[in-house]
Amino acid sequence: MKFLIPPSEGKSVSNSTDILFKETDFLFKNKVNQIHKNLKLLTDNDFKKVYGVEGEKAKLIHKQNLNIKNSECSTAIERYTGTVFFNIGYDTFNQTEKEFFNEHFLIFSGLFGMVSPMTLIPNYKLKMNVLQLYKLWNPILTKKLKEENIIFDLLPQIHKKAYQNDKTQNIDFIILKDGKKMPAGHFGKMIKGKFIRFVCKNQLNNFEDFIQFEEDGFKWDRNVFMKEE
């Protein structure tokens, strides 16, 4: 059983180890090296499309990405600090809850493909939807996940394209407003984090138990967690 969750835009710039990424035994290092080579080919004119910003800020991001091999690492759960991870509250888990999270949750990443919470990664910025990274990762992550008996997918749409598995149960959060359904958006990130926390605090491994989750007006409605406004 594995839960697939997204990375976050927000990342800690601090490093909890002095281990360089090139010194780790990261499983997909060859593929990261390929992406690294592709990034080297980018010009200033490509930065807006790839990084979403221009000028000096883009150059700094690009320099950071090109220097990942010689960058110090933190565990992924320490590196990612966005809304989902804030609401997971990993630091408040007891040891058993942490072990459950570490064993059953995987984080998708444009640059690193897929990491466990304890995987050592440097700071970086690269989304899954640029350079068609989801296509690059799809055969690799599909193969890696094929032996799982069940996968619970909490990924955004672009990350869902990075793998295929017919034993997947999507877990989505939807707002119903004026009779129209729409993704929960940024608010959904908070709920997603709280859902993950609920699963880990109760160490749940059964779908029927997962869908008992209710928070901030969201409750299970046949296929999704829905909130009416």
C-alpha positions as YAML, in Angstrom:
chain: A
units: angstrom
residues:
- id: 1
  name: MET
  ca: [0.00, 0.00, 0.00]
- id: 2
  name: LYS
  ca: [1.34, 3.38, -1.02]
- id: 3
  name: PHE
  ca: [-0.03, 6.92, -0.90]
- id: 4
  name: LEU
  ca: [1.25, 9.25, -3.62]
- id: 5
  name: ILE
  ca: [1.43, 12.90, -2.62]
- id: 6
  name: PRO
  ca: [2.72, 16.05, -4.35]
- id: 7
  name: PRO
  ca: [5.84, 18.04, -3.48]
- id: 8
  name: SER
  ca: [5.56, 21.67, -2.47]
- id: 9
  name: GLU
  ca: [6.65, 24.95, -3.96]
- id: 10
  name: GLY
  ca: [7.77, 25.97, -0.50]
- id: 11
  name: LYS
  ca: [11.08, 24.41, 0.50]
- id: 12
  name: SER
  ca: [13.46, 24.86, 3.37]
- id: 13
  name: VAL
  ca: [16.75, 26.42, 2.27]
- id: 14
  name: SER
  ca: [18.46, 24.98, 5.34]
- id: 15
  name: ASN
  ca: [20.23, 21.63, 5.17]
- id: 16
  name: SER
  ca: [20.04, 19.10, 7.97]
- id: 17
  name: THR
  ca: [23.11, 17.17, 6.78]
- id: 18
  name: ASP
  ca: [26.49, 17.95, 5.21]
- id: 19
  name: ILE
  ca: [26.00, 15.09, 2.72]
- id: 20
  name: LEU
  ca: [26.23, 16.18, -0.90]
- id: 21
  name: PHE
  ca: [23.66, 14.82, -3.34]
- id: 22
  name: LYS
  ca: [26.40, 13.21, -5.43]
- id: 23
  name: GLU
  ca: [27.41, 11.23, -2.32]
- id: 24
  name: THR
  ca: [23.96, 9.68, -1.88]
- id: 25
  name: ASP
  ca: [22.76, 6.39, -3.33]
- id: 26
  name: PHE
  ca: [19.63, 7.91, -4.86]
- id: 27
  name: LEU
  ca: [17.78, 5.27, -6.87]
- id: 28
  name: PHE
  ca: [17.07, 7.38, -9.96]
- id: 29
  name: LYS
  ca: [20.37, 9.27, -10.09]
- id: 30
  name: ASN
  ca: [21.01, 8.38, -13.76]
- id: 31
  name: LYS
  ca: [17.70, 9.95, -14.76]
- id: 32
  name: VAL
  ca: [18.43, 13.03, -12.64]
- id: 33
  name: ASN
  ca: [21.76, 13.31, -14.46]
- id: 34
  name: GLN
  ca: [19.87, 13.28, -17.76]
- id: 35
  name: ILE
  ca: [17.58, 16.09, -16.61]
- id: 36
  name: HIS
  ca: [20.65, 17.96, -15.36]
- id: 37
  name: LYS
  ca: [22.20, 17.74, -18.83]
- id: 38
  name: ASN
  ca: [18.99, 19.03, -20.39]
- id: 39
  name: LEU
  ca: [18.93, 21.97, -18.00]
- id: 40
  name: LYS
  ca: [22.45, 22.89, -19.09]
- id: 41
  name: LEU
  ca: [21.10, 23.44, -22.60]
- id: 42
  name: LEU
  ca: [18.62, 26.11, -21.49]
- id: 43
  name: THR
  ca: [19.20, 29.70, -22.47]
- id: 44
  name: ASP
  ca: [18.01, 32.89, -20.78]
- id: 45
  name: ASN
  ca: [15.08, 32.91, -23.20]
- id: 46
  name: ASP
  ca: [13.89, 29.57, -21.83]
- id: 47
  name: PHE
  ca: [13.84, 30.60, -18.17]
- id: 48
  name: LYS
  ca: [10.38, 32.21, -18.12]
- id: 49
  name: LYS
  ca: [8.78, 29.07, -19.56]
- id: 50
  name: VAL
  ca: [10.70, 26.65, -17.33]
- id: 51
  name: TYR
  ca: [10.89, 28.55, -14.04]
- id: 52
  name: GLY
  ca: [7.97, 30.95, -14.33]
- id: 53
  name: VAL
  ca: [10.19, 33.97, -13.63]
- id: 54
  name: GLU
  ca: [12.77, 36.03, -15.50]
- id: 55
  name: GLY
  ca: [15.86, 38.08, -14.80]
- id: 56
  name: GLU
  ca: [18.15, 37.59, -11.83]
- id: 57
  name: LYS
  ca: [15.66, 35.44, -9.94]
- id: 58
  name: ALA
  ca: [15.51, 32.97, -12.82]
- id: 59
  name: LYS
  ca: [19.30, 32.90, -13.05]
- id: 60
  name: LEU
  ca: [19.59, 32.11, -9.35]
- id: 61
  name: ILE
  ca: [17.08, 29.25, -9.62]
- id: 62
  name: HIS
  ca: [18.89, 27.90, -12.67]
- id: 63
  name: LYS
  ca: [22.27, 28.09, -10.93]
- id: 64
  name: GLN
  ca: [20.80, 26.27, -7.93]
- id: 65
  name: ASN
  ca: [19.41, 23.50, -10.14]
- id: 66
  name: LEU
  ca: [22.69, 23.10, -12.00]
- id: 67
  name: ASN
  ca: [24.56, 22.81, -8.70]
- id: 68
  name: ILE
  ca: [22.43, 20.04, -7.18]
- id: 69
  name: LYS
  ca: [25.20, 17.43, -7.35]
- id: 70
  name: ASN
  ca: [27.37, 19.53, -5.05]
- id: 71
  name: SER
  ca: [24.54, 20.74, -2.83]
- id: 72
  name: GLU
  ca: [24.00, 19.57, 0.73]
- id: 73
  name: CYS
  ca: [20.88, 17.56, 1.51]
- id: 74
  name: SER
  ca: [17.98, 17.32, 3.90]
- id: 75
  name: THR
  ca: [15.42, 14.56, 4.08]
- id: 76
  name: ALA
  ca: [12.44, 15.21, 1.81]
- id: 77
  name: ILE
  ca: [10.10, 15.62, 4.77]
- id: 78
  name: GLU
  ca: [12.38, 18.36, 6.10]
- id: 79
  name: ARG
  ca: [12.89, 19.95, 2.67]
- id: 80
  name: TYR
  ca: [9.21, 20.38, 1.73]
- id: 81
  name: THR
  ca: [7.47, 23.06, 3.79]
- id: 82
  name: GLY
  ca: [4.34, 24.00, 1.80]
- id: 83
  name: THR
  ca: [0.71, 23.94, 2.90]
- id: 84
  name: VAL
  ca: [0.21, 20.19, 2.58]
- id: 85
  name: PHE
  ca: [3.29, 19.43, 4.67]
- id: 86
  name: PHE
  ca: [2.52, 22.10, 7.26]
- id: 87
  name: ASN
  ca: [-0.87, 20.50, 7.86]
- id: 88
  name: ILE
  ca: [0.59, 16.99, 8.01]
- id: 89
  name: GLY
  ca: [2.55, 18.13, 11.05]
- id: 90
  name: TYR
  ca: [5.15, 15.37, 10.79]
- id: 91
  name: ASP
  ca: [7.22, 16.81, 13.63]
- id: 92
  name: THR
  ca: [4.31, 16.26, 16.02]
- id: 93
  name: PHE
  ca: [3.96, 12.56, 15.18]
- id: 94
  name: ASN
  ca: [5.13, 9.94, 17.66]
- id: 95
  name: GLN
  ca: [7.69, 7.41, 16.44]
- id: 96
  name: THR
  ca: [5.09, 4.85, 15.36]
- id: 97
  name: GLU
  ca: [3.18, 7.46, 13.34]
- id: 98
  name: LYS
  ca: [6.41, 8.64, 11.71]
- id: 99
  name: GLU
  ca: [7.29, 5.07, 10.76]
- id: 100
  name: PHE
  ca: [3.83, 4.62, 9.20]
- id: 101
  name: PHE
  ca: [4.25, 7.79, 7.14]
- id: 102
  name: ASN
  ca: [7.78, 6.88, 6.09]
- id: 103
  name: GLU
  ca: [6.72, 3.41, 4.98]
- id: 104
  name: HIS
  ca: [3.52, 4.19, 3.12]
- id: 105
  name: PHE
  ca: [3.94, 7.66, 1.57]
- id: 106
  name: LEU
  ca: [5.84, 8.66, -1.57]
- id: 107
  name: ILE
  ca: [6.36, 12.19, -2.86]
- id: 108
  name: PHE
  ca: [6.42, 12.92, -6.60]
- id: 109
  name: SER
  ca: [8.95, 15.44, -7.94]
- id: 110
  name: GLY
  ca: [9.73, 16.91, -11.34]
- id: 111
  name: LEU
  ca: [13.48, 16.70, -10.74]
- id: 112
  name: PHE
  ca: [13.71, 13.55, -8.63]
- id: 113
  name: GLY
  ca: [10.75, 11.54, -9.91]
- id: 114
  name: MET
  ca: [9.63, 9.96, -6.67]
- id: 115
  name: VAL
  ca: [11.15, 10.09, -3.19]
- id: 116
  name: SER
  ca: [10.35, 8.68, 0.21]
- id: 117
  name: PRO
  ca: [10.06, 11.05, 3.18]
- id: 118
  name: MET
  ca: [13.56, 10.02, 4.29]
- id: 119
  name: THR
  ca: [15.23, 10.42, 0.89]
- id: 120
  name: LEU
  ca: [18.08, 12.95, 1.00]
- id: 121
  name: ILE
  ca: [17.57, 15.75, -1.54]
- id: 122
  name: PRO
  ca: [19.07, 19.21, -2.08]
- id: 123
  name: ASN
  ca: [17.10, 22.40, -2.50]
- id: 124
  name: TYR
  ca: [15.78, 22.89, -6.05]
- id: 125
  name: LYS
  ca: [12.92, 24.27, -8.12]
- id: 126
  name: LEU
  ca: [11.54, 22.35, -11.10]
- id: 127
  name: LYS
  ca: [7.91, 21.52, -11.77]
- id: 128
  name: MET
  ca: [6.63, 18.28, -13.26]
- id: 129
  name: ASN
  ca: [4.84, 20.10, -16.10]
- id: 130
  name: VAL
  ca: [7.97, 21.63, -17.70]
- id: 131
  name: LEU
  ca: [10.28, 19.98, -20.23]
- id: 132
  name: GLN
  ca: [7.65, 17.19, -20.43]
- id: 133
  name: LEU
  ca: [9.16, 15.68, -17.29]
- id: 134
  name: TYR
  ca: [6.03, 13.65, -16.63]
- id: 135
  name: LYS
  ca: [6.68, 11.76, -19.88]
- id: 136
  name: LEU
  ca: [10.29, 11.15, -18.94]
- id: 137
  name: TRP
  ca: [9.34, 9.76, -15.53]
- id: 138
  name: ASN
  ca: [6.28, 7.74, -16.60]
- id: 139
  name: PRO
  ca: [7.95, 4.44, -17.61]
- id: 140
  name: ILE
  ca: [10.31, 4.54, -14.63]
- id: 141
  name: LEU
  ca: [7.70, 5.28, -11.98]
- id: 142
  name: THR
  ca: [5.20, 2.91, -13.59]
- id: 143
  name: LYS
  ca: [7.72, 0.09, -13.30]
- id: 144
  name: LYS
  ca: [8.65, 1.03, -9.74]
- id: 145
  name: LEU
  ca: [5.02, 1.01, -8.58]
- id: 146
  name: LYS
  ca: [3.77, -2.04, -10.47]
- id: 147
  name: GLU
  ca: [4.18, -4.45, -7.52]
- id: 148
  name: GLU
  ca: [2.05, -2.40, -5.12]
- id: 149
  name: ASN
  ca: [-1.21, -4.09, -4.17]
- id: 150
  name: ILE
  ca: [-3.05, -0.75, -3.94]
- id: 151
  name: ILE
  ca: [-2.15, 2.89, -4.57]
- id: 152
  name: PHE
  ca: [-4.00, 5.87, -3.14]
- id: 153
  name: ASP
  ca: [-3.38, 8.87, -5.37]
- id: 154
  name: LEU
  ca: [-3.58, 12.40, -3.91]
- id: 155
  name: LEU
  ca: [-1.60, 13.94, -6.77]
- id: 156
  name: PRO
  ca: [-2.47, 16.97, -8.92]
- id: 157
  name: GLN
  ca: [-3.44, 16.16, -12.50]
- id: 158
  name: ILE
  ca: [-0.02, 16.80, -14.05]
- id: 159
  name: HIS
  ca: [1.67, 14.46, -11.56]
- id: 160
  name: LYS
  ca: [-0.88, 11.73, -12.28]
- id: 161
  name: LYS
  ca: [0.53, 11.62, -15.82]
- id: 162
  name: ALA
  ca: [3.92, 10.54, -14.47]
- id: 163
  name: TYR
  ca: [2.86, 6.93, -13.87]
- id: 164
  name: GLN
  ca: [0.24, 4.32, -14.74]
- id: 165
  name: ASN
  ca: [-1.26, 1.69, -12.48]
- id: 166
  name: ASP
  ca: [-4.62, -0.07, -12.68]
- id: 167
  name: LYS
  ca: [-4.71, -0.60, -8.89]
- id: 168
  name: THR
  ca: [-5.07, 3.10, -8.16]
- id: 169
  name: GLN
  ca: [-7.78, 4.79, -6.10]
- id: 170
  name: ASN
  ca: [-7.90, 8.55, -6.61]
- id: 171
  name: ILE
  ca: [-8.59, 10.69, -3.56]
- id: 172
  name: ASP
  ca: [-9.75, 14.14, -4.62]
- id: 173
  name: PHE
  ca: [-11.19, 17.16, -2.83]
- id: 174
  name: ILE
  ca: [-14.00, 19.08, -4.56]
- id: 175
  name: ILE
  ca: [-16.06, 22.16, -3.74]
- id: 176
  name: LEU
  ca: [-19.70, 22.27, -4.85]
- id: 177
  name: LYS
  ca: [-20.82, 25.86, -5.36]
- id: 178
  name: ASP
  ca: [-24.05, 26.95, -7.07]
- id: 179
  name: GLY
  ca: [-24.48, 23.43, -8.38]
- id: 180
  name: LYS
  ca: [-21.03, 23.42, -10.01]
- id: 181
  name: LYS
  ca: [-18.12, 21.21, -8.99]
- id: 182
  name: MET
  ca: [-14.64, 22.68, -8.90]
- id: 183
  name: PRO
  ca: [-11.27, 21.57, -7.53]
- id: 184
  name: ALA
  ca: [-10.63, 22.74, -3.98]
- id: 185
  name: GLY
  ca: [-7.50, 24.55, -5.17]
- id: 186
  name: HIS
  ca: [-5.20, 26.08, -2.56]
- id: 187
  name: PHE
  ca: [-7.75, 25.37, 0.19]
- id: 188
  name: GLY
  ca: [-7.60, 21.74, -0.92]
- id: 189
  name: LYS
  ca: [-3.91, 21.61, -0.03]
- id: 190
  name: MET
  ca: [-4.76, 22.27, 3.60]
- id: 191
  name: ILE
  ca: [-7.45, 19.58, 3.60]
- id: 192
  name: LYS
  ca: [-5.13, 17.15, 1.85]
- id: 193
  name: GLY
  ca: [-2.55, 17.66, 4.58]
- id: 194
  name: LYS
  ca: [-5.16, 17.12, 7.28]
- id: 195
  name: PHE
  ca: [-6.36, 13.95, 5.56]
- id: 196
  name: ILE
  ca: [-2.81, 12.58, 5.48]
- id: 197
  name: ARG
  ca: [-2.46, 13.44, 9.15]
- id: 198
  name: PHE
  ca: [-5.74, 11.62, 9.92]
- id: 199
  name: VAL
  ca: [-4.51, 8.50, 8.13]
- id: 200
  name: CYS
  ca: [-1.15, 8.51, 9.90]
- id: 201
  name: LYS
  ca: [-2.43, 9.33, 13.38]
- id: 202
  name: ASN
  ca: [-4.86, 6.42, 13.13]
- id: 203
  name: GLN
  ca: [-2.48, 4.23, 11.06]
- id: 204
  name: LEU
  ca: [-5.25, 3.32, 8.64]
- id: 205
  name: ASN
  ca: [-4.80, 0.78, 5.86]
- id: 206
  name: ASN
  ca: [-8.40, 0.25, 4.79]
- id: 207
  name: PHE
  ca: [-10.26, 2.39, 2.27]
- id: 208
  name: GLU
  ca: [-13.50, 2.17, 4.24]
- id: 209
  name: ASP
  ca: [-11.70, 3.71, 7.20]
- id: 210
  name: PHE
  ca: [-10.10, 6.47, 5.10]
- id: 211
  name: ILE
  ca: [-13.43, 7.80, 3.91]
- id: 212
  name: GLN
  ca: [-14.64, 8.38, 7.47]
- id: 213
  name: PHE
  ca: [-12.50, 11.53, 7.38]
- id: 214
  name: GLU
  ca: [-14.50, 14.74, 7.80]
- id: 215
  name: GLU
  ca: [-12.91, 18.16, 8.18]
- id: 216
  name: ASP
  ca: [-13.89, 21.77, 7.45]
- id: 217
  name: GLY
  ca: [-17.09, 20.67, 5.73]
- id: 218
  name: PHE
  ca: [-15.47, 18.04, 3.50]
- id: 219
  name: LYS
  ca: [-16.92, 14.55, 3.65]
- id: 220
  name: TRP
  ca: [-16.91, 11.55, 1.35]
- id: 221
  name: ASP
  ca: [-19.53, 11.65, -1.40]
- id: 222
  name: ARG
  ca: [-19.36, 8.46, -3.50]
- id: 223
  name: ASN
  ca: [-16.13, 9.24, -5.37]
- id: 224
  name: VAL
  ca: [-14.58, 12.34, -3.79]
- id: 225
  name: PHE
  ca: [-14.39, 14.38, -0.62]
- id: 226
  name: MET
  ca: [-16.83, 17.20, -1.24]
- id: 227
  name: LYS
  ca: [-17.72, 20.45, 0.47]
- id: 228
  name: GLU
  ca: [-20.89, 22.40, -0.35]
- id: 229
  name: GLU
  ca: [-20.76, 26.18, -0.26]
...
